[in-house]
Amino acid sequence: MAPVTLTRRRVLSVGLAAPFLVPARGLAAGRPLTIGLALSLTGPYAEEGREQLEAIDLAIGHLNGAGDGGMLATLSPSGLAGNGVLGRRVARVAADTRTSAARALEAARGMIARDGATAILGGSSSGAAVALQGLAAEAGVIFMAGVSHANAPTGRDRNAHGFRHFVNAHMSALALAPVLARLHGSARMAAHLSVDNEWGRSQQRAMRAVTEAIGWETIRAIPVPPETADFDAALDQATRGGGDVLILNLYGGSLLLALGAAARARLRDRGLEIVVPLHSDLVARRAGADIDGVVGTQNWHPALERDLGPRFAGTQAFVRAFEAAHGRVPGQAAQTCYAQTILYADAVSRAGSTAPCAVIEALADHAFDGLGTGPTLYRGADHQCLKDVAVVRGSRSGGHPLELLAVTGAEEVTYSPDHPDFAGRRIGACSGPA
């Protein structure tokens, strides 16, 4: 079905490395502007971590004048011209966090102290995001989150030095609610299977709230440890005794394993609908038929501009540039980290400085367009990007494992920064330069 708008060069660095410089045409040699990357290059989110690295390297090449296929020209407003940032080449150093907050902190400290990183980017763990933005405030740098979906980074644990482009759990739930009501009606009994960590718990709370608001009954909620490799028993516990919807608050390798277990148990043959609040295109490609018909959300989808036009200017420019570099269509992890790299560089350029207070002022309440997610606001109260949210469904018929099903408008997923799931602290003040 056609989507409906609702309302309105691969380089892997494992461990710390010397600065990686993308060729910078016309820029004088000298001290580069160095960005530190804390990425999950091994472990359950390794695929996403590698794709984030590819996208950040692509962004750095575009910033340094390696040619961007028109991508930088779509950003509006913009202080970038593809000739570096403030006359300096952009470089990066990278470390493998293995999806560990402790390792992410250790790596980031080294990149800041030894390599002079003025910003830390990336990651696929909300726990690591919370830890890294805390370190950013202590060290006087900027943290730009990668794939971080729990509510805490821009809620309970928000601070002035942390910024998140990625949709959060509450926004995904708000985006899904009208689509689930349209597809499945209001008289449903739902069971949750959730990873027992900050993200899984916040996603479960958000989904429970919105589904109960449309008339669904929550009949059970089963937590599973993050290291779970065998989901057979947990699925049996979640589905035993009735229910007609199973909500999988899982991601990455855990989601792939759970989908496989659900297929072996033939749950959908028994009439059970499966919902995945946050889809991963990387998981969907590997899941094959196990993902067919499963509805969820994404931070971005490569069909947005193709199907919905200029509101999503920048999507196809990014797809073309990434495909030219890597021979495949990028996923949301790539788009998010590309966007965060560009947004940081643009803020430095507009501020005329890498000083954190100046960069924070340039980003807070900054409204922009052209990076592929439509008109977007970096809200000053919590540093959460507010934008349209893509609702997708597993499908192998269109050349992409996830079909763009609908787009829920930004106005429908915008919430008060004092919402109970986000309240607890104010954004705070800049801690000053390093």
Buried (B, 14 or more C-beta within 10 A) or exposed (E): EEBBBBEEEEBEBEEBBEBBBBEBEEBEEEEBBBBBBBBBBBBBBBBBBBBBBBBBBBBBBBBBBBBBBEBBBBBEEBBBEBBBBEEBBBBBBBBBBBBBBEBBBBBBBBBBEEBBBBBBBBBBBBBBBBBBBBBBBBBBBBBBBBBBBBBBBBBBBBBBBBBBBBBBBBBBBBBBBBBBBEBBEEEBEBBBBBBBBBBBBBBBBBBBBBBEEBEBEBBBBBBBEBEBEEBBEBBEBBBEEEBBBBBBBBBBBBBBBBBBBBBEBEBBEEEBBBBBBBBBBBBBBBBBEBBBEBBBBBBBBBBBBBBBEEBBBBBBBBBBBBBEBBEEBBBBBBBBBBBBBBBBBBBBBBBEBBBBBBBBBBBBEBEBBBBBBBBBBBBBBBBBBBBBBBBBBBBBEEEBBBBBBBBBBBEBBBBEBEEEBBEEEEBEEBBEEB
